[in-house]
Amino acid sequence: MRRTSLVAALVTGLLSLSCTSAPPAPAERAEPAERAVAPDGRVLAVSVDGLNPAALGRLGTARTPVLHRLLAEGAATTAARTERELTLTLPNHTGMVTGRRVDRVRGGHGVTWNTHRPGTTVQRAAGHAVASVFSVVHAGGGESAVFTGKEKFTLFERSWPQGVDALTYDEDPLALVKAARRDLLHQDRALTFLHLATPDVAGHANGFMSQPYLDAVARTDRLLGKLLRAVEADEELRRELTVVLTADHGGKGRDHFDATRYANYRVPFLVWGPGIEPADLYALNADRRAPGRTRTSYAGKQPVRNGDLANVVTGLLGLDPVPGSAFGRTDPLDVTAD
């Protein structure tokens, strides 16, 4: 099943005409842009839905060679954290692209639901203007594309219609990766955001860390391999593209809903590409605290979080941080030793 930007826009427009609630707050603008997108910079942001880092240990390099390679060659950690409030897909992905926590009362994005809700926007959830990495890229003169395996991610297109230049929704992971690969090779996007749902789907069907779940992680590794081979075979992409990879939550057993459980709130975070040397992200960032097994609050030294993705991307593209963001805005995550 597929959706394109045009179809999503038409459906959203029809639904919005019948909506009786108050209109959402206007999207926070990142304009006028003080900086333009770096001419030689491109980012592929990948979220592996439901990736428990423990799976990589169970599968080893033989079954997940690509993920192990990215971890070994990049600036990386398997001890990053999700949003504190919720270990759910849509709230955490909204945190990734806005750099905000969930709690709207404390400046968060306010997205607490985890289902497809046509007509909703992040601005309506927050009750105030909310910018994203997409709006910052747009203000800097760049384009962004989103590729997702779940329809609820059309929230991003509704919330930042100028920032998301193209959105592809496809429940077939191979077709989705092929579409992303074509776009990477033939379009000059500053940002490509790829959401891979396979591990999460298998986890909910069979149990997280079950054999079917582990097999799904291995299949996802092979899909990532298809993308990396395309990147490395293209001289321009090999020279310009940086990969930023994380996950929205982990999981063990029947679900990932308990935000106080280690298996749910622990996720990987890595940056790989030209100019990135192998390093532990906590060793590179003295202002961040390796959390061990603790859940961590938002007070004091912070761990690396999946919400750091937004401002790691802006930094790699030579742009200013996302307005209103919290993660990595005043303490940007260093991904190189320079």
Phi, psi and chi 1 to 4 in degrees:
 res  aa     phi    psi   chi1   chi2   chi3   chi4
   1 MET       -  130.4  179.5  176.1  178.4      -
   2 ARG  -128.1  152.2  -60.2 -174.3 -177.6 -176.0
   3 ARG  -134.4  140.9  -61.6  -71.3 -173.9  -86.6
   4 THR  -109.5  169.3   63.9      -      -      -
   5 SER   -57.5  -41.1  -63.9      -      -      -
   6 LEU   -64.5  -46.4  178.1   58.6      -      -
   7 VAL   -62.7  -44.6  172.2      -      -      -
   8 ALA   -60.9  -39.6      -      -      -      -
   9 ALA   -66.3  -40.9      -      -      -      -
  10 LEU   -65.9  -43.2  -71.1  171.8      -      -
  11 VAL   -64.0  -45.4  171.1      -      -      -
  12 THR   -61.1  -40.5  -60.8      -      -      -
  13 GLY   -63.9  -42.3      -      -      -      -
  14 LEU   -65.3  -40.4  -70.5  171.5      -      -
  15 LEU   -67.6  -37.7  -73.2  166.6      -      -
  16 SER   -67.8  -28.8   64.9      -      -      -
  17 LEU   -66.2  -29.4  -71.6  174.3      -      -
  18 SER   -94.3    1.5   62.8      -      -      -
  19 CYS   -79.7  129.6 -178.5      -      -      -
  20 THR   -99.6   -4.7   57.1      -      -      -
  21 SER   -77.3  168.1   59.0      -      -      -
  22 ALA   -63.6  147.9      -      -      -      -
  23 PRO   -66.6  152.1   24.2  -33.6      -      -
  24 PRO   -69.6  158.1   27.3  -34.7      -      -
  25 ALA   -62.9  149.1      -      -      -      -
  26 PRO   -63.8  148.1   23.9  -34.2      -      -
  27 ALA   -61.9  135.6      -      -      -      -
  28 GLU   -66.0  131.3 -179.1  174.0  -40.0      -
  29 ARG   -91.2  144.6  -64.5 -176.7 -179.3  -85.4
  30 ALA  -101.9   25.4      -      -      -      -
  31 GLU  -114.5  155.2  -59.3  170.6  -38.4      -
  32 PRO   -73.7  143.7   28.3  -34.5      -      -
  33 ALA   -73.1  129.8      -      -      -      -
  34 GLU   -83.0  -22.5  -65.6 -175.1    7.5      -
  35 ARG  -133.9  148.4  -58.2 -177.0 -172.0 -179.1
  36 ALA   -97.8  156.6      -      -      -      -
  37 VAL   -57.2  133.4  170.4      -      -      -
  38 ALA   -56.3  132.0      -      -      -      -
  39 PRO   -64.5  -23.7   22.0  -32.7      -      -
  40 ASP  -111.8   24.7   57.8  -10.7      -      -
  41 GLY  -118.6  133.5      -      -      -      -
  42 ARG  -141.6  147.7  -63.6  178.4   65.0 -178.6
  43 VAL  -129.9  135.1  174.6      -      -      -
  44 LEU  -108.8  108.3  169.5   62.0      -      -
  45 ALA   -95.5  124.5      -      -      -      -
  46 VAL  -120.0  128.6 -179.8      -      -      -
  47 SER  -114.6  120.1  172.5      -      -      -
  48 VAL   -95.8  102.4 -177.6      -      -      -
  49 ASP   -61.6  120.9 -160.8  -33.5      -      -
  50 GLY    77.4   24.6      -      -      -      -
  51 LEU   -82.2  103.6  178.4   57.9      -      -
  52 ASN   -80.9  120.1 -177.2  -20.9      -      -
  53 PRO   -57.2  -23.6  -25.7   35.4      -      -
  54 ALA   -61.5  -25.5      -      -      -      -
  55 ALA   -63.0  -33.4      -      -      -      -
  56 LEU   -67.4  -35.6  -57.3  179.5      -      -
  57 GLY   -67.2  -38.4      -      -      -      -
  58 ARG   -69.1  -39.5  -70.3  -82.8  -63.8  -85.0
  59 LEU   -82.7  -32.6  -69.2  164.5      -      -
  60 GLY    72.0  179.9      -      -      -      -
  61 THR   -69.7  -23.1   56.6      -      -      -
  62 ALA   -66.2  -38.0      -      -      -      -
  63 ARG  -103.9  -17.3  -63.6 -158.2   64.3 -163.0
  64 THR  -130.9   60.2   48.6      -      -      -
  65 PRO   -65.6  -33.3   24.5  -34.9      -      -
  66 VAL   -71.5  -48.6  177.2      -      -      -
  67 LEU   -62.6  -39.3  -74.1  164.1      -      -
  68 HIS   -65.8  -36.7  -84.3   87.5      -      -
  69 ARG   -64.6  -45.2  177.7 -169.5  172.1 -170.2
  70 LEU   -61.6  -41.3  -65.2  176.2      -      -
  71 LEU   -65.3  -39.9  -73.3  166.1      -      -
  72 ALA   -74.4  -34.8      -      -      -      -
  73 GLU   -95.0  -12.7  -64.9 -178.9    0.5      -
  74 GLY  -106.3 -179.9      -      -      -      -
  75 ALA   -86.0  114.9      -      -      -      -
  76 ALA  -149.9  161.8      -      -      -      -
  77 THR  -154.2  149.3 -179.1      -      -      -
  78 THR  -104.4   15.3   57.1      -      -      -
  79 ALA  -121.5   40.3      -      -      -      -
  80 ALA   -84.9  173.1      -      -      -      -
  81 ARG  -127.3  154.5  -69.2  -68.6 -179.8  -96.5
  82 THR   -83.0 -174.5   63.8      -      -      -
  83 GLU   -57.0  144.3  -59.8  -88.0   29.8      -
  84 ARG   -71.0  -38.2  175.5  177.5  169.0   82.5
  85 GLU   -69.6  -40.4  -61.6   97.7  -32.7      -
  86 LEU  -143.0  140.8  -64.8  167.9      -      -
  87 THR  -110.6   60.6   47.8      -      -      -
  88 LEU  -121.2  157.5  -60.6  176.0      -      -
  89 THR   -64.0  -59.0  -64.7      -      -      -
  90 LEU   -68.1  -42.5 -159.2   55.6      -      -
  91 PRO   -58.6  -39.5  -27.2   36.4      -      -
  92 ASN   -74.5  -36.1  -87.0  -90.0      -      -
  93 HIS   -68.6  -34.7  -80.2   91.0      -      -
  94 THR   -65.6  -35.8  -52.6      -      -      -
  95 GLY   -64.0  -37.7      -      -      -      -
  96 MET   -60.8  -40.9  -71.4 -179.9 -156.7      -
  97 VAL   -90.5  -15.1  -58.6      -      -      -
  98 THR  -106.8  -20.1   63.9      -      -      -
  99 GLY    71.4   22.8      -      -      -      -
 100 ARG  -115.6  157.2  -66.0  176.5 -175.7 -114.8
 101 ARG   -74.4 -178.5   61.6 -178.7  -64.7  175.6
 102 VAL   -83.0  -46.8  175.1      -      -      -
 103 ASP   -59.5  110.6 -169.5  -13.0      -      -
 104 ARG   -64.8  -30.5   58.9  179.0  -77.3  176.2
 105 VAL   -65.3  -27.8  176.0      -      -      -
 106 ARG  -106.2   30.6  -67.8  173.0  170.6   81.3
 107 GLY    85.0   11.8      -      -      -      -
 108 GLY   -81.5  179.7      -      -      -      -
 109 HIS   -83.2  -18.1   54.1   68.5      -      -
 110 GLY    80.1    1.7      -      -      -      -
 111 VAL   -82.8  103.9  174.6      -      -      -
 112 THR  -109.0  -12.9   57.2      -      -      -
 113 TRP   -87.5  165.9   66.4   90.7      -      -
 114 ASN  -137.4   33.9 -162.6   33.9      -      -
 115 THR  -130.1  168.1   55.1      -      -      -
 116 HIS   -77.0  118.6  176.8   48.9      -      -
 117 ARG  -125.6   89.7  -66.1 -173.5 -179.9  179.9
 118 PRO   -57.4  138.1  -22.4   33.3      -      -
 119 GLY    94.8  -17.1      -      -      -      -
 120 THR   -80.5  157.5   57.2      -      -      -
 121 THR  -137.9  161.5   65.6      -      -      -
 122 VAL   -64.1  -37.9  174.9      -      -      -
 123 GLN   -61.7  -40.5  -69.6   76.0   26.8      -
 124 ARG   -66.2  -39.2 -178.9  173.0  -68.7  160.8
 125 ALA   -64.9  -40.9      -      -      -      -
 126 ALA   -77.7  -28.7      -      -      -      -
 127 GLY    79.7   11.1      -      -      -      -
 128 HIS  -158.0  171.6   52.1   73.8      -      -
 129 ALA   -65.0  138.9      -      -      -      -
 130 VAL  -136.9  121.9  178.5      -      -      -
 131 ALA   -90.4  168.2      -      -      -      -
 132 SER  -141.5  173.2   70.2      -      -      -
 133 VAL   -61.6  -30.4   65.3      -      -      -
 134 PHE   -66.3  -41.5  -53.9  121.6      -      -
 135 SER   -70.4  -31.8   49.8      -      -      -
 136 VAL   -69.4  -42.7  172.8      -      -      -
 137 VAL   -61.7  -42.8  168.9      -      -      -
 138 HIS   -61.1  -44.3  172.9   75.2      -      -
 139 ALA   -63.6  -28.8      -      -      -      -
 140 GLY   -85.9    6.6      -      -      -      -
 141 GLY    89.3   11.0      -      -      -      -
 142 GLY  -106.4  170.8      -      -      -      -
 143 GLU  -113.6  154.3  -68.9 -170.0   -3.1      -
 144 SER  -131.4  145.6  -61.4      -      -      -
 145 ALA  -130.3  143.3      -      -      -      -
 146 VAL  -118.0  131.7  174.3      -      -      -
 147 PHE  -123.9  122.0  -64.3   84.7      -      -
 148 THR  -140.8  149.8  177.4      -      -      -
 149 GLY   -95.4    4.5      -      -      -      -
 150 LYS  -133.4  134.1  -66.4 -178.4  177.8  178.9
 151 GLU   -65.1  -26.8 -170.2  174.2   15.9      -
 152 LYS   -63.6  -15.2   56.9 -168.0  169.8 -173.7
 153 PHE   -74.2   -6.9  -79.5   76.2      -      -
 154 THR   -62.4  -12.7   54.9      -      -      -
 155 LEU   -51.1  -38.5  172.0   68.4      -      -
 156 PHE   -66.1  -41.1  -65.9  167.0      -      -
 157 GLU   -67.1  -38.2 -169.0  175.6   38.3      -
 158 ARG   -69.7  -36.8  -68.6 -168.6  -58.9  -84.8
 159 SER   -77.0  -33.7  -59.6      -      -      -
 160 TRP  -133.0   67.5  -58.1  -72.4      -      -
 161 PRO   -61.6  -29.6   21.8  -32.7      -      -
 162 GLN   -79.8  -28.4  -70.1 -173.7  -44.5      -
 163 GLY   -81.7  -32.9      -      -      -      -
 164 VAL   -94.6  101.9  177.9      -      -      -
 165 ASP   -77.7  -26.0  -64.6  -81.3      -      -
 166 ALA  -153.9  140.0      -      -      -      -
 167 LEU  -133.7  129.6 -175.7  142.6      -      -
 168 THR  -120.6  124.2  -61.1      -      -      -
 169 TYR  -114.3  122.9  153.9   54.2      -      -
 170 ASP  -149.8  125.3 -161.0  -38.1      -      -
 171 GLU   -78.9   -9.7  -66.7  178.3   -1.9      -
 172 ASP   -87.9  108.9  178.9  -16.6      -      -
 173 PRO   -63.0  -34.4   19.2  -29.3      -      -
 174 LEU   -67.3  -44.6  177.7   57.8      -      -
 175 ALA   -62.6  -37.2      -      -      -      -
 176 LEU   -64.6  -46.0 -173.4   71.2      -      -
 177 VAL   -66.1  -37.5  167.1      -      -      -
 178 LYS   -63.5  -39.3  -74.2 -178.3  176.2  179.1
 179 ALA   -65.1  -41.8      -      -      -      -
 180 ALA   -64.7  -39.3      -      -      -      -
 181 ARG   -63.2  -45.0 -177.4  175.9   61.2 -173.9
 182 ARG   -59.2  -42.9  -76.2 -166.4  -60.2  -88.9
 183 ASP   -65.7  -41.6 -159.7   76.2      -      -
 184 LEU   -60.4  -39.6  -79.5  169.3      -      -
 185 LEU   -78.2  -29.0  -68.7  171.3      -      -
 186 HIS  -115.9   -8.0  -59.8  -62.0      -      -
 187 GLN  -120.5  148.8  -58.7  -66.9  -30.6      -
 188 ASP  -101.2   61.4 -171.0   22.5      -      -
 189 ARG   -76.1  140.8  -43.2  -81.9 -169.0 -163.1
 190 ALA   -71.3  -38.0      -      -      -      -
 191 LEU  -132.8  128.0  172.2   60.4      -      -
 192 THR  -117.9  121.4  -57.8      -      -      -
 193 PHE  -108.6  117.4 -170.3   98.7      -      -
 194 LEU  -116.7  122.7  172.6   63.3      -      -
 195 HIS  -108.8  120.9  161.9 -109.2      -      -
 196 LEU  -109.9  114.4  -62.7  171.7      -      -
 197 ALA   -94.8   -7.9      -      -      -      -
 198 THR   -54.2  -48.0  -56.0      -      -      -
 199 PRO   -61.5  -39.7  -25.5   36.8      -      -
 200 ASP   -65.4  -42.4 -174.7   67.7      -      -
 201 VAL   -60.4  -46.3  172.0      -      -      -
 202 ALA   -66.9  -36.7      -      -      -      -
 203 GLY   -62.8  -43.9      -      -      -      -
 204 HIS   -69.9  -31.2  -75.9  -67.1      -      -
 205 ALA   -79.1  -34.0      -      -      -      -
 206 ASN  -129.1   -7.5  -57.1  -75.7      -      -
 207 GLY   105.2  131.7      -      -      -      -
 208 PHE   -70.3  136.8  -70.6   82.3      -      -
 209 MET    74.4    7.3  -63.8  -58.1  -66.8      -
 210 SER   -73.7  170.6   66.6      -      -      -
 211 GLN   -63.2  -43.3 -168.8   57.7   53.0      -
 212 PRO   -60.7  -35.7  -26.4   36.3      -      -
 213 TYR   -64.6  -46.7  166.8   83.1      -      -
 214 LEU   -61.0  -38.6  -65.7  172.7      -      -
 215 ASP   -63.4  -36.7  -69.1  -18.2      -      -
 216 ALA   -66.9  -37.6      -      -      -      -
 217 VAL   -63.5  -41.8  173.6      -      -      -
 218 ALA   -63.7  -38.8      -      -      -      -
 219 ARG   -64.4  -39.0  -72.8 -162.8  -60.2  -84.9
 220 THR   -64.2  -37.8  -58.7      -      -      -
 221 ASP   -60.1  -40.9 -169.7   88.3      -      -
 222 ARG   -66.1  -37.3  -67.5 -165.8  -67.2  -86.9
 223 LEU   -63.8  -42.2  -68.0  174.0      -      -
 224 LEU   -62.3  -34.7  -73.4  169.9      -      -
 225 GLY   -61.4  -37.1      -      -      -      -
 226 LYS   -61.4  -41.5  -69.5 -179.7 -179.1  -63.7
 227 LEU   -67.3  -45.4  -80.7  179.3      -      -
 228 LEU   -63.6  -38.6  -78.1 -167.7      -      -
 229 ARG   -63.2  -38.4  -74.2 -167.8  -67.1  -85.4
 230 ALA   -66.0  -40.7      -      -      -      -
 231 VAL   -63.0  -46.0  167.9      -      -      -
 232 GLU   -75.8  -18.9  -66.4 -175.6  -46.2      -
 233 ALA   -84.7  -13.1      -      -      -      -
 234 ASP  -105.3  118.4 -175.0  -81.6      -      -
 235 GLU   -59.2  -43.2 -178.0  179.3   -7.1      -
 236 GLU   -67.6  -45.5 -175.3  175.0  -28.1      -
 237 LEU   -63.5  -41.8  -82.9  177.7      -      -
 238 ARG   -59.2  -33.4 -171.2  170.4   64.6 -112.9
 239 ARG   -83.3  -27.9 -175.4  177.0   66.0 -110.3
 240 GLU  -111.8  -25.2  -64.0 -178.1   -6.6      -
 241 LEU   -88.6  130.5 -172.8   75.6      -      -
 242 THR  -113.4  136.9  -57.3      -      -      -
 243 VAL   -99.8  130.5  175.4      -      -      -
 244 VAL  -119.6  119.8 -177.9      -      -      -
 245 LEU  -126.7  136.0 -176.9  146.4      -      -
 246 THR  -152.4 -165.6 -172.5      -      -      -
 247 ALA  -143.9  158.2      -      -      -      -
 248 ASP   -83.4  -25.8   51.4  -14.5      -      -
 249 HIS  -172.6  169.2   55.6   75.4      -      -
 250 GLY   -99.8 -128.8      -      -      -      -
 251 GLY   151.2  148.3      -      -      -      -
 252 LYS  -156.2  132.1 -172.2  174.9 -177.5 -179.3
 253 GLY    79.9 -140.2      -      -      -      -
 254 ARG   -76.0  -24.1   62.7 -177.8 -178.7  179.1
 255 ASP  -159.9 -168.1   57.7   46.8      -      -
 256 HIS  -135.1   24.3   52.2   80.5      -      -
 257 PHE   -81.3  -23.9  -56.3  149.4      -      -
 258 ASP   -79.3  107.0 -176.2   -8.4      -      -
 259 ALA   -72.1   -6.3      -      -      -      -
 260 THR   -97.2    2.1   68.5      -      -      -
 261 ARG   -97.3  129.4 -167.3  178.5 -173.2 -166.4
 262 TYR   -54.3  -44.0  177.3   65.7      -      -
 263 ALA   -64.2  -19.6      -      -      -      -
 264 ASN   -92.7  -38.3  -63.2  -18.3      -      -
 265 TYR   -94.8   -3.6   59.3   65.7      -      -
 266 ARG   -92.0  128.8  176.2 -165.7  175.6 -155.5
 267 VAL  -140.8  162.5  -67.1      -      -      -
 268 PRO   -85.0  161.9   32.2  -35.2      -      -
 269 PHE  -151.5  126.0 -165.1  104.6      -      -
 270 LEU  -146.2  153.6   66.5   87.7      -      -
 271 VAL  -130.3  127.9 -177.3      -      -      -
 272 TRP  -140.7  135.4  176.3   92.8      -      -
 273 GLY   156.2 -167.5      -      -      -      -
 274 PRO   -61.5  131.9   18.9  -30.3      -      -
 275 GLY    84.0   -4.9      -      -      -      -
 276 ILE   -96.4  121.1  -53.7  -65.2      -      -
 277 GLU   -98.6  153.9  -60.5  -66.9  -26.6      -
 278 PRO   -58.9  127.1  -22.9   33.4      -      -
 279 ALA  -165.3  154.5      -      -      -      -
 280 ASP   -85.4  128.6  176.1   84.1      -      -
 281 LEU   -61.4  -31.9  -79.3  170.7      -      -
 282 TYR   -72.9  -31.8  -72.8  105.1      -      -
 283 ALA   -68.1  -32.1      -      -      -      -
 284 LEU   -77.6  -19.7  -72.1  176.4      -      -
 285 ASN  -126.1   90.1  -67.3  -88.4      -      -
 286 ALA   -66.5  -20.2      -      -      -      -
 287 ASP   -85.1    0.1   55.6  -15.4      -      -
 288 ARG  -107.0  150.6  -58.9  -62.6 -178.4  100.6
 289 ARG  -114.8  122.8  176.9  175.7  -66.0  165.0
 290 ALA   -64.0  125.4      -      -      -      -
 291 PRO   -86.4   -3.7   31.6  -34.8      -      -
 292 GLY    60.8 -126.9      -      -      -      -
 293 ARG  -102.9    2.4  -66.2 -177.8   64.7   88.2
 294 THR   -75.6  155.1   61.3      -      -      -
 295 ARG   -76.2  -37.3  179.5 -178.3  172.8 -157.6
 296 THR    73.4  142.0   71.0      -      -      -
 297 SER   -96.9 -170.0   71.8      -      -      -
 298 TYR   -96.0    7.3  -68.8  121.3      -      -
 299 ALA   -95.9  148.7      -      -      -      -
 300 GLY    72.1 -163.0      -      -      -      -
 301 LYS   -59.7  133.8  -80.8 -170.7  175.4 -177.7
 302 GLN   -98.5  153.0  -70.7  -64.7  -70.0      -
 303 PRO   -78.5  173.8   33.4  -37.2      -      -
 304 VAL   -67.8  134.0  178.0      -      -      -
 305 ARG  -123.4  157.8  -68.3 -167.8 -174.9  -86.9
 306 ASN   -62.1  -25.9   55.6   13.7      -      -
 307 GLY   -68.4   -9.8      -      -      -      -
 308 ASP   -68.7  -15.7  -83.4  -61.7      -      -
 309 LEU   -53.7  -44.7 -176.8  142.8      -      -
 310 ALA   -55.3  -49.8      -      -      -      -
 311 ASN   -87.5  -14.1  -74.5  -33.7      -      -
 312 VAL   -67.0  -41.8  166.9      -      -      -
 313 VAL   -63.6  -48.1  170.5      -      -      -
 314 THR   -60.6  -39.2   59.2      -      -      -
 315 GLY   -63.8  -43.4      -      -      -      -
 316 LEU   -64.2  -29.7  -71.5  168.0      -      -
 317 LEU   -91.3    3.8  -66.0  175.7      -      -
 318 GLY    75.7   23.7      -      -      -      -
 319 LEU  -106.8  163.4  -60.6  168.7      -      -
 320 ASP   -73.2  159.7  -69.5  -35.6      -      -
 321 PRO   -61.5  161.9  -22.1   33.0      -      -
 322 VAL   -66.2  124.6  176.9      -      -      -
 323 PRO   -56.5  134.7  -25.9   35.7      -      -
 324 GLY    81.3   -3.2      -      -      -      -
 325 SER   -74.1  160.3   60.0      -      -      -
 326 ALA  -114.3  -41.9      -      -      -      -
 327 PHE   -78.7  118.7  -53.7  130.0      -      -
 328 GLY    73.2   16.2      -      -      -      -
 329 ARG   -85.0  -50.2 -173.3  178.2 -175.8 -174.6
 330 THR   -95.8  -17.1   58.3      -      -      -
 331 ASP  -128.3   68.2   56.0  -21.4      -      -
 332 PRO   -55.7  140.7   19.5  -30.3      -      -
 333 LEU   -73.0  118.0 -171.4   67.8      -      -
 334 ASP   -76.0  132.0  -68.9  -34.7      -      -
 335 VAL  -116.6    0.7  -62.2      -      -      -
 336 THR  -134.6  164.6   66.2      -      -      -
 337 ALA   -81.7   -9.0      -      -      -      -
 338 ASP   -71.4      -  -64.4  -24.6      -      -
